Amino acid sequence: MVEKHLRRPAVLELTGLSTTTIYDLMKEGKFPRPIKLTGRAVGWPESRIADWLSSRTAA
């Protein structure tokens, strides 16, 4: 099954975080890193964002 990849605006909306916060958390290893979709585009696998959100609500 093909996994859906979320672009930054969708990730911002789902998480409620700002772009700066997401990139700061990625530097700290606390947020999933995006994968390259094309030469200039990146996206986050939907399952990784869902897992991250689940871990936040459990904590």
CHARMM-style PDB file with segment names, atoms N, HN, CA, C and O in Angstrom:
ATOM      1  N   MET     1       0.836  -1.174   0.000  1.00  0.00      PROA
ATOM      2  CA  MET     1       0.000   0.000   0.000  1.00  0.00      PROA
ATOM      3  C   MET     1       0.888   1.247   0.000  1.00  0.00      PROA
ATOM      4  O   MET     1       1.890   1.302   0.713  1.00  0.00      PROA
ATOM      5  N   VAL     2       0.524   2.223  -0.785  1.00  0.00      PROA
ATOM      6  HN  VAL     2      -0.290   2.179  -1.364  1.00  0.00      PROA
ATOM      7  CA  VAL     2       1.283   3.455  -0.893  1.00  0.00      PROA
ATOM      8  C   VAL     2       0.921   4.385   0.261  1.00  0.00      PROA
ATOM      9  O   VAL     2      -0.253   4.631   0.536  1.00  0.00      PROA
ATOM     10  N   GLU     3       1.950   4.893   0.927  1.00  0.00      PROA
ATOM     11  HN  GLU     3       2.904   4.693   0.703  1.00  0.00      PROA
ATOM     12  CA  GLU     3       1.715   5.785   2.061  1.00  0.00      PROA
ATOM     13  C   GLU     3       1.605   7.233   1.580  1.00  0.00      PROA
ATOM     14  O   GLU     3       2.325   7.660   0.677  1.00  0.00      PROA
ATOM     15  N   LYS     4       0.704   7.963   2.193  1.00  0.00      PROA
ATOM     16  HN  LYS     4       0.120   7.616   2.927  1.00  0.00      PROA
ATOM     17  CA  LYS     4       0.523   9.371   1.882  1.00  0.00      PROA
ATOM     18  C   LYS     4       1.613  10.182   2.591  1.00  0.00      PROA
ATOM     19  O   LYS     4       1.973   9.899   3.733  1.00  0.00      PROA
ATOM     20  N   HSD     5       2.126  11.190   1.891  1.00  0.00      PROA
ATOM     21  HN  HSD     5       1.833  11.419   0.963  1.00  0.00      PROA
ATOM     22  CA  HSD     5       3.123  12.079   2.472  1.00  0.00      PROA
ATOM     23  C   HSD     5       2.511  13.460   2.645  1.00  0.00      PROA
ATOM     24  O   HSD     5       1.834  13.977   1.757  1.00  0.00      PROA
ATOM     25  N   LEU     6       2.763  14.039   3.801  1.00  0.00      PROA
ATOM     26  HN  LEU     6       3.313  13.620   4.523  1.00  0.00      PROA
ATOM     27  CA  LEU     6       2.194  15.334   4.134  1.00  0.00      PROA
ATOM     28  C   LEU     6       3.219  16.430   3.890  1.00  0.00      PROA
ATOM     29  O   LEU     6       4.379  16.303   4.282  1.00  0.00      PROA
ATOM     30  N   ARG     7       2.795  17.488   3.253  1.00  0.00      PROA
ATOM     31  HN  ARG     7       1.853  17.592   2.935  1.00  0.00      PROA
ATOM     32  CA  ARG     7       3.658  18.645   3.048  1.00  0.00      PROA
ATOM     33  C   ARG     7       3.596  19.505   4.299  1.00  0.00      PROA
ATOM     34  O   ARG     7       2.733  19.299   5.153  1.00  0.00      PROA
ATOM     35  N   ARG     8       4.495  20.459   4.412  1.00  0.00      PROA
ATOM     36  HN  ARG     8       5.196  20.626   3.718  1.00  0.00      PROA
ATOM     37  CA  ARG     8       4.634  21.262   5.621  1.00  0.00      PROA
ATOM     38  C   ARG     8       3.339  21.925   6.085  1.00  0.00      PROA
ATOM     39  O   ARG     8       3.035  21.859   7.276  1.00  0.00      PROA
ATOM     40  N   PRO     9       2.556  22.564   5.205  1.00  0.00      PROA
ATOM     41  CA  PRO     9       1.324  23.194   5.706  1.00  0.00      PROA
ATOM     42  C   PRO     9       0.382  22.204   6.401  1.00  0.00      PROA
ATOM     43  O   PRO     9      -0.260  22.552   7.393  1.00  0.00      PROA
ATOM     44  N   ALA    10       0.300  20.988   5.890  1.00  0.00      PROA
ATOM     45  HN  ALA    10       0.822  20.705   5.085  1.00  0.00      PROA
ATOM     46  CA  ALA    10      -0.556  19.978   6.512  1.00  0.00      PROA
ATOM     47  C   ALA    10       0.009  19.548   7.867  1.00  0.00      PROA
ATOM     48  O   ALA    10      -0.743  19.330   8.817  1.00  0.00      PROA
ATOM     49  N   VAL    11       1.333  19.429   7.950  1.00  0.00      PROA
ATOM     50  HN  VAL    11       1.944  19.606   7.178  1.00  0.00      PROA
ATOM     51  CA  VAL    11       1.973  19.049   9.219  1.00  0.00      PROA
ATOM     52  C   VAL    11       1.762  20.152  10.253  1.00  0.00      PROA
ATOM     53  O   VAL    11       1.488  19.869  11.419  1.00  0.00      PROA
ATOM     54  N   LEU    12       1.888  21.404   9.826  1.00  0.00      PROA
ATOM     55  HN  LEU    12       2.110  21.634   8.879  1.00  0.00      PROA
ATOM     56  CA  LEU    12       1.666  22.519  10.741  1.00  0.00      PROA
ATOM     57  C   LEU    12       0.239  22.500  11.276  1.00  0.00      PROA
ATOM     58  O   LEU    12       0.006  22.712  12.466  1.00  0.00      PROA
ATOM     59  N   GLU    13      -0.702  22.244  10.391  1.00  0.00      PROA
ATOM     60  HN  GLU    13      -0.513  22.072   9.424  1.00  0.00      PROA
ATOM     61  CA  GLU    13      -2.113  22.219  10.807  1.00  0.00      PROA
ATOM     62  C   GLU    13      -2.405  21.057  11.754  1.00  0.00      PROA
ATOM     63  O   GLU    13      -3.100  21.228  12.755  1.00  0.00      PROA
ATOM     64  N   LEU    14      -1.877  19.886  11.439  1.00  0.00      PROA
ATOM     65  HN  LEU    14      -1.312  19.747  10.626  1.00  0.00      PROA
ATOM     66  CA  LEU    14      -2.140  18.708  12.280  1.00  0.00      PROA
ATOM     67  C   LEU    14      -1.512  18.821  13.669  1.00  0.00      PROA
ATOM     68  O   LEU    14      -2.119  18.429  14.666  1.00  0.00      PROA
ATOM     69  N   THR    15      -0.301  19.355  13.724  1.00  0.00      PROA
ATOM     70  HN  THR    15       0.192  19.673  12.914  1.00  0.00      PROA
ATOM     71  CA  THR    15       0.413  19.391  14.992  1.00  0.00      PROA
ATOM     72  C   THR    15       0.123  20.647  15.803  1.00  0.00      PROA
ATOM     73  O   THR    15       0.233  20.634  17.029  1.00  0.00      PROA
ATOM     74  N   GLY    16      -0.245  21.725  15.131  1.00  0.00      PROA
ATOM     75  HN  GLY    16      -0.335  21.736  14.135  1.00  0.00      PROA
ATOM     76  CA  GLY    16      -0.450  22.988  15.821  1.00  0.00      PROA
ATOM     77  C   GLY    16       0.854  23.691  16.151  1.00  0.00      PROA
ATOM     78  O   GLY    16       0.863  24.669  16.899  1.00  0.00      PROA
ATOM     79  N   LEU    17       1.959  23.199  15.597  1.00  0.00      PROA
ATOM     80  HN  LEU    17       1.952  22.405  14.989  1.00  0.00      PROA
ATOM     81  CA  LEU    17       3.275  23.780  15.851  1.00  0.00      PROA
ATOM     82  C   LEU    17       3.652  24.754  14.743  1.00  0.00      PROA
ATOM     83  O   LEU    17       3.082  24.725  13.653  1.00  0.00      PROA
ATOM     84  N   SER    18       4.612  25.610  15.034  1.00  0.00      PROA
ATOM     85  HN  SER    18       5.075  25.634  15.920  1.00  0.00      PROA
ATOM     86  CA  SER    18       5.131  26.516  14.015  1.00  0.00      PROA
ATOM     87  C   SER    18       6.261  25.826  13.250  1.00  0.00      PROA
ATOM     88  O   SER    18       6.798  24.807  13.685  1.00  0.00      PROA
ATOM     89  N   THR    19       6.602  26.399  12.118  1.00  0.00      PROA
ATOM     90  HN  THR    19       6.167  27.227  11.765  1.00  0.00      PROA
ATOM     91  CA  THR    19       7.710  25.860  11.322  1.00  0.00      PROA
ATOM     92  C   THR    19       8.994  25.845  12.135  1.00  0.00      PROA
ATOM     93  O   THR    19       9.728  24.856  12.123  1.00  0.00      PROA
ATOM     94  N   THR    20       9.268  26.930  12.839  1.00  0.00      PROA
ATOM     95  HN  THR    20       8.672  27.733  12.849  1.00  0.00      PROA
ATOM     96  CA  THR    20      10.491  27.023  13.641  1.00  0.00      PROA
ATOM     97  C   THR    20      10.529  25.940  14.710  1.00  0.00      PROA
ATOM     98  O   THR    20      11.567  25.316  14.926  1.00  0.00      PROA
ATOM     99  N   THR    21       9.409  25.714  15.377  1.00  0.00      PROA
ATOM    100  HN  THR    21       8.565  26.222  15.202  1.00  0.00      PROA
ATOM    101  CA  THR    21       9.358  24.689  16.418  1.00  0.00      PROA
ATOM    102  C   THR    21       9.594  23.300  15.842  1.00  0.00      PROA
ATOM    103  O   THR    21      10.316  22.495  16.429  1.00  0.00      PROA
ATOM    104  N   ILE    22       8.991  23.022  14.703  1.00  0.00      PROA
ATOM    105  HN  ILE    22       8.404  23.676  14.226  1.00  0.00      PROA
ATOM    106  CA  ILE    22       9.185  21.708  14.072  1.00  0.00      PROA
ATOM    107  C   ILE    22      10.656  21.486  13.744  1.00  0.00      PROA
ATOM    108  O   ILE    22      11.201  20.423  14.039  1.00  0.00      PROA
ATOM    109  N   TYR    23      11.305  22.479  13.136  1.00  0.00      PROA
ATOM    110  HN  TYR    23      10.862  23.342  12.896  1.00  0.00      PROA
ATOM    111  CA  TYR    23      12.708  22.311  12.774  1.00  0.00      PROA
ATOM    112  C   TYR    23      13.609  22.267  14.007  1.00  0.00      PROA
ATOM    113  O   TYR    23      14.618  21.562  13.998  1.00  0.00      PROA
ATOM    114  N   ASP    24      13.272  22.997  15.056  1.00  0.00      PROA
ATOM    115  HN  ASP    24      12.453  23.570  15.064  1.00  0.00      PROA
ATOM    116  CA  ASP    24      14.031  22.899  16.304  1.00  0.00      PROA
ATOM    117  C   ASP    24      13.905  21.500  16.907  1.00  0.00      PROA
ATOM    118  O   ASP    24      14.895  20.923  17.357  1.00  0.00      PROA
ATOM    119  N   LEU    25      12.682  20.953  16.914  1.00  0.00      PROA
ATOM    120  HN  LEU    25      11.878  21.422  16.548  1.00  0.00      PROA
ATOM    121  CA  LEU    25      12.469  19.595  17.433  1.00  0.00      PROA
ATOM    122  C   LEU    25      13.200  18.552  16.588  1.00  0.00      PROA
ATOM    123  O   LEU    25      13.718  17.573  17.124  1.00  0.00      PROA
ATOM    124  N   MET    26      13.242  18.756  15.281  1.00  0.00      PROA
ATOM    125  HN  MET    26      12.820  19.551  14.846  1.00  0.00      PROA
ATOM    126  CA  MET    26      13.979  17.826  14.417  1.00  0.00      PROA
ATOM    127  C   MET    26      15.461  17.839  14.761  1.00  0.00      PROA
ATOM    128  O   MET    26      16.099  16.786  14.790  1.00  0.00      PROA
ATOM    129  N   LYS    27      16.020  19.026  15.023  1.00  0.00      PROA
ATOM    130  HN  LYS    27      15.503  19.881  15.000  1.00  0.00      PROA
ATOM    131  CA  LYS    27      17.437  19.130  15.402  1.00  0.00      PROA
ATOM    132  C   LYS    27      17.713  18.372  16.687  1.00  0.00      PROA
ATOM    133  O   LYS    27      18.784  17.788  16.852  1.00  0.00      PROA
ATOM    134  N   GLU    28      16.740  18.380  17.605  1.00  0.00      PROA
ATOM    135  HN  GLU    28      15.870  18.854  17.471  1.00  0.00      PROA
ATOM    136  CA  GLU    28      16.892  17.690  18.890  1.00  0.00      PROA
ATOM    137  C   GLU    28      16.559  16.198  18.794  1.00  0.00      PROA
ATOM    138  O   GLU    28      16.711  15.464  19.770  1.00  0.00      PROA
ATOM    139  N   GLY    29      16.102  15.749  17.612  1.00  0.00      PROA
ATOM    140  HN  GLY    29      15.979  16.346  16.819  1.00  0.00      PROA
ATOM    141  CA  GLY    29      15.732  14.346  17.440  1.00  0.00      PROA
ATOM    142  C   GLY    29      14.388  14.005  18.045  1.00  0.00      PROA
ATOM    143  O   GLY    29      14.110  12.839  18.327  1.00  0.00      PROA
ATOM    144  N   LYS    30      13.541  15.018  18.251  1.00  0.00      PROA
ATOM    145  HN  LYS    30      13.767  15.965  18.021  1.00  0.00      PROA
ATOM    146  CA  LYS    30      12.242  14.809  18.896  1.00  0.00      PROA
ATOM    147  C   LYS    30      11.067  14.899  17.931  1.00  0.00      PROA
ATOM    148  O   LYS    30       9.913  14.833  18.354  1.00  0.00      PROA
ATOM    149  N   PHE    31      11.345  15.046  16.651  1.00  0.00      PROA
ATOM    150  HN  PHE    31      12.283  15.099  16.307  1.00  0.00      PROA
ATOM    151  CA  PHE    31      10.289  15.122  15.640  1.00  0.00      PROA
ATOM    152  C   PHE    31      10.799  14.407  14.400  1.00  0.00      PROA
ATOM    153  O   PHE    31      11.978  14.520  14.064  1.00  0.00      PROA
ATOM    154  N   PRO    32       9.925  13.669  13.711  1.00  0.00      PROA
ATOM    155  CA  PRO    32      10.386  12.929  12.529  1.00  0.00      PROA
ATOM    156  C   PRO    32      10.919  13.853  11.437  1.00  0.00      PROA
ATOM    157  O   PRO    32      10.412  14.956  11.234  1.00  0.00      PROA
ATOM    158  N   ARG    33      11.930  13.391  10.753  1.00  0.00      PROA
ATOM    159  HN  ARG    33      12.342  12.495  10.917  1.00  0.00      PROA
ATOM    160  CA  ARG    33      12.497  14.147   9.637  1.00  0.00      PROA
ATOM    161  C   ARG    33      11.700  13.851   8.367  1.00  0.00      PROA
ATOM    162  O   ARG    33      11.190  12.745   8.189  1.00  0.00      PROA
ATOM    163  N   PRO    34      11.599  14.841   7.493  1.00  0.00      PROA
ATOM    164  CA  PRO    34      10.897  14.605   6.228  1.00  0.00      PROA
ATOM    165  C   PRO    34      11.775  13.795   5.280  1.00  0.00      PROA
ATOM    166  O   PRO    34      12.977  13.644   5.495  1.00  0.00      PROA
ATOM    167  N   ILE    35      11.155  13.286   4.240  1.00  0.00      PROA
ATOM    168  HN  ILE    35      10.178  13.409   4.065  1.00  0.00      PROA
ATOM    169  CA  ILE    35      11.910  12.598   3.200  1.00  0.00      PROA
ATOM    170  C   ILE    35      11.785  13.402   1.914  1.00  0.00      PROA
ATOM    171  O   ILE    35      10.811  14.126   1.708  1.00  0.00      PROA
ATOM    172  N   LYS    36      12.787  13.261   1.055  1.00  0.00      PROA
ATOM    173  HN  LYS    36      13.578  12.673   1.222  1.00  0.00      PROA
ATOM    174  CA  LYS    36      12.790  13.974  -0.208  1.00  0.00      PROA
ATOM    175  C   LYS    36      11.801  13.336  -1.176  1.00  0.00      PROA
ATOM    176  O   LYS    36      11.846  12.130  -1.418  1.00  0.00      PROA
ATOM    177  N   LEU    37      10.912  14.149  -1.723  1.00  0.00      PROA
ATOM    178  HN  LEU    37      10.875  15.129  -1.527  1.00  0.00      PROA
ATOM    179  CA  LEU    37       9.939  13.663  -2.696  1.00  0.00      PROA
ATOM    180  C   LEU    37      10.413  13.942  -4.118  1.00  0.00      PROA
ATOM    181  O   LEU    37      10.268  13.103  -5.008  1.00  0.00      PROA
ATOM    182  N   THR    38      10.978  15.125  -4.320  1.00  0.00      PROA
ATOM    183  HN  THR    38      11.095  15.807  -3.598  1.00  0.00      PROA
ATOM    184  CA  THR    38      11.564  15.516  -5.605  1.00  0.00      PROA
ATOM    185  C   THR    38      12.836  16.292  -5.290  1.00  0.00      PROA
ATOM    186  O   THR    38      13.295  16.294  -4.148  1.00  0.00      PROA
ATOM    187  N   GLY    39      13.396  16.938  -6.275  1.00  0.00      PROA
ATOM    188  HN  GLY    39      13.023  16.937  -7.203  1.00  0.00      PROA
ATOM    189  CA  GLY    39      14.611  17.709  -6.061  1.00  0.00      PROA
ATOM    190  C   GLY    39      14.457  18.804  -5.020  1.00  0.00      PROA
ATOM    191  O   GLY    39      15.399  19.100  -4.285  1.00  0.00      PROA
ATOM    192  N   ARG    40      13.274  19.410  -4.950  1.00  0.00      PROA
ATOM    193  HN  ARG    40      12.509  19.170  -5.547  1.00  0.00      PROA
ATOM    194  CA  ARG    40      13.069  20.528  -4.027  1.00  0.00      PROA
ATOM    195  C   ARG    40      11.970  20.284  -3.000  1.00  0.00      PROA
ATOM    196  O   ARG    40      11.842  21.059  -2.053  1.00  0.00      PROA
ATOM    197  N   ALA    41      11.195  19.259  -3.157  1.00  0.00      PROA
ATOM    198  HN  ALA    41      11.300  18.629  -3.927  1.00  0.00      PROA
ATOM    199  CA  ALA    41      10.044  19.028  -2.278  1.00  0.00      PROA
ATOM    200  C   ALA    41      10.334  17.927  -1.256  1.00  0.00      PROA
ATOM    201  O   ALA    41      10.963  16.914  -1.563  1.00  0.00      PROA
ATOM    202  N   VAL    42       9.856  18.159  -0.040  1.00  0.00      PROA
ATOM    203  HN  VAL    42       9.345  18.981   0.209  1.00  0.00      PROA
ATOM    204  CA  VAL    42       9.946  17.142   1.004  1.00  0.00      PROA
ATOM    205  C   VAL    42       8.556  16.906   1.577  1.00  0.00      PROA
ATOM    206  O   VAL    42       7.654  17.730   1.424  1.00  0.00      PROA
ATOM    207  N   GLY    43       8.404  15.782   2.230  1.00  0.00      PROA
ATOM    208  HN  GLY    43       9.137  15.113   2.354  1.00  0.00      PROA
ATOM    209  CA  GLY    43       7.138  15.455   2.870  1.00  0.00      PROA
ATOM    210  C   GLY    43       7.379  14.488   4.014  1.00  0.00      PROA
ATOM    211  O   GLY    43       8.360  13.744   4.036  1.00  0.00      PROA
ATOM    212  N   TRP    44       6.470  14.523   4.948  1.00  0.00      PROA
ATOM    213  HN  TRP    44       5.674  15.127   4.930  1.00  0.00      PROA
ATOM    214  CA  TRP    44       6.538  13.619   6.096  1.00  0.00      PROA
ATOM    215  C   TRP    44       5.577  12.469   5.868  1.00  0.00      PROA
ATOM    216  O   TRP    44       4.417  12.707   5.531  1.00  0.00      PROA
ATOM    217  N   PRO    45       6.018  11.224   6.038  1.00  0.00      PROA
ATOM    218  CA  PRO    45       5.080  10.110   5.957  1.00  0.00      PROA
ATOM    219  C   PRO    45       3.977  10.285   7.001  1.00  0.00      PROA
ATOM    220  O   PRO    45       4.247  10.551   8.172  1.00  0.00      PROA
ATOM    221  N   GLU    46       2.753  10.135   6.561  1.00  0.00      PROA
ATOM    222  HN  GLU    46       2.533   9.919   5.609  1.00  0.00      PROA
ATOM    223  CA  GLU    46       1.600  10.349   7.436  1.00  0.00      PROA
ATOM    224  C   GLU    46       1.673   9.478   8.689  1.00  0.00      PROA
ATOM    225  O   GLU    46       1.293   9.916   9.775  1.00  0.00      PROA
ATOM    226  N   SER    47       2.158   8.249   8.540  1.00  0.00      PROA
ATOM    227  HN  SER    47       2.466   7.893   7.658  1.00  0.00      PROA
ATOM    228  CA  SER    47       2.227   7.339   9.687  1.00  0.00      PROA
ATOM    229  C   SER    47       3.206   7.843  10.748  1.00  0.00      PROA
ATOM    230  O   SER    47       2.965   7.656  11.941  1.00  0.00      PROA
ATOM    231  N   ARG    48       4.294   8.470  10.341  1.00  0.00      PROA
ATOM    232  HN  ARG    48       4.490   8.622   9.372  1.00  0.00      PROA
ATOM    233  CA  ARG    48       5.262   8.985  11.316  1.00  0.00      PROA
ATOM    234  C   ARG    48       4.676  10.153  12.108  1.00  0.00      PROA
ATOM    235  O   ARG    48       4.920  10.282  13.308  1.00  0.00      PROA
ATOM    236  N   ILE    49       3.907  10.996  11.435  1.00  0.00      PROA
ATOM    237  HN  ILE    49       3.708  10.892  10.461  1.00  0.00      PROA
ATOM    238  CA  ILE    49       3.274  12.121  12.124  1.00  0.00      PROA
ATOM    239  C   ILE    49       2.205  11.590  13.088  1.00  0.00      PROA
ATOM    240  O   ILE    49       2.085  12.069  14.215  1.00  0.00      PROA
ATOM    241  N   ALA    50       1.434  10.601  12.637  1.00  0.00      PROA
ATOM    242  HN  ALA    50       1.531  10.211  11.721  1.00  0.00      PROA
ATOM    243  CA  ALA    50       0.409  10.002  13.497  1.00  0.00      PROA
ATOM    244  C   ALA    50       1.052   9.357  14.726  1.00  0.00      PROA
ATOM    245  O   ALA    50       0.537   9.493  15.836  1.00  0.00      PROA
ATOM    246  N   ASP    51       2.169   8.658  14.537  1.00  0.00      PROA
ATOM    247  HN  ASP    51       2.588   8.548  13.636  1.00  0.00      PROA
ATOM    248  CA  ASP    51       2.880   8.040  15.658  1.00  0.00      PROA
ATOM    249  C   ASP    51       3.391   9.096  16.626  1.00  0.00      PROA
ATOM    250  O   ASP    51       3.299   8.924  17.842  1.00  0.00      PROA
ATOM    251  N   TRP    52       3.930  10.192  16.091  1.00  0.00      PROA
ATOM    252  HN  TRP    52       4.005  10.332  15.104  1.00  0.00      PROA
ATOM    253  CA  TRP    52       4.446  11.270  16.931  1.00  0.00      PROA
ATOM    254  C   TRP    52       3.308  11.886  17.737  1.00  0.00      PROA
ATOM    255  O   TRP    52       3.454  12.125  18.936  1.00  0.00      PROA
ATOM    256  N   LEU    53       2.180  12.141  17.086  1.00  0.00      PROA
ATOM    257  HN  LEU    53       2.062  11.947  16.112  1.00  0.00      PROA
ATOM    258  CA  LEU    53       1.040  12.707  17.787  1.00  0.00      PROA
ATOM    259  C   LEU    53       0.535  11.757  18.879  1.00  0.00      PROA
ATOM    260  O   LEU    53       0.173  12.202  19.968  1.00  0.00      PROA
ATOM    261  N   SER    54       0.511  10.472  18.595  1.00  0.00      PROA
ATOM    262  HN  SER    54       0.805  10.110  17.710  1.00  0.00      PROA
ATOM    263  CA  SER    54       0.079   9.482  19.587  1.00  0.00      PROA
ATOM    264  C   SER    54       1.009   9.461  20.781  1.00  0.00      PROA
ATOM    265  O   SER    54       0.559   9.354  21.922  1.00  0.00      PROA
ATOM    266  N   SER    55       2.299   9.563  20.529  1.00  0.00      PROA
ATOM    267  HN  SER    55       2.665   9.650  19.602  1.00  0.00      PROA
ATOM    268  CA  SER    55       3.257   9.546  21.625  1.00  0.00      PROA
ATOM    269  C   SER    55       3.126  10.797  22.488  1.00  0.00      PROA
ATOM    270  O   SER    55       3.383  10.747  23.691  1.00  0.00      PROA
ATOM    271  N   ARG    56       2.734  11.909  21.892  1.00  0.00      PROA
ATOM    272  HN  ARG    56       2.526  11.950  20.914  1.00  0.00      PROA
ATOM    273  CA  ARG    56       2.556  13.158  22.636  1.00  0.00      PROA
ATOM    274  C   ARG    56       1.325  13.086  23.532  1.00  0.00      PROA
ATOM    275  O   ARG    56       1.351  13.566  24.666  1.00  0.00      PROA
ATOM    276  N   THR    57       0.257  12.494  23.032  1.00  0.00      PROA
ATOM    277  HN  THR    57       0.236  12.104  22.111  1.00  0.00      PROA
ATOM    278  CA  THR    57      -0.978  12.408  23.842  1.00  0.00      PROA
ATOM    279  C   THR    57      -0.819  11.375  24.954  1.00  0.00      PROA
ATOM    280  O   THR    57      -1.456  11.485  26.001  1.00  0.00      PROA
ATOM    281  N   ALA    58       0.033  10.370  24.729  1.00  0.00      PROA
ATOM    282  HN  ALA    58       0.552  10.281  23.879  1.00  0.00      PROA
ATOM    283  CA  ALA    58       0.256   9.351  25.754  1.00  0.00      PROA
ATOM    284  C   ALA    58       1.131   9.884  26.883  1.00  0.00      PROA
ATOM    285  O   ALA    58       1.057   9.401  28.012  1.00  0.00      PROA
ATOM    286  N   ALA    59       1.952  10.871  26.579  1.00  0.00      PROA
ATOM    287  HN  ALA    59       2.012  11.264  25.661  1.00  0.00      PROA
ATOM    288  CA  ALA    59       2.908  11.386  27.581  1.00  0.00      PROA
ATOM    289  C   ALA    59       2.298  12.372  28.487  1.00  0.00      PROA
ATOM    290  OT1 ALA    59       2.971  12.892  29.377  1.00  0.00      PROA
TER     291      ALA     59
END
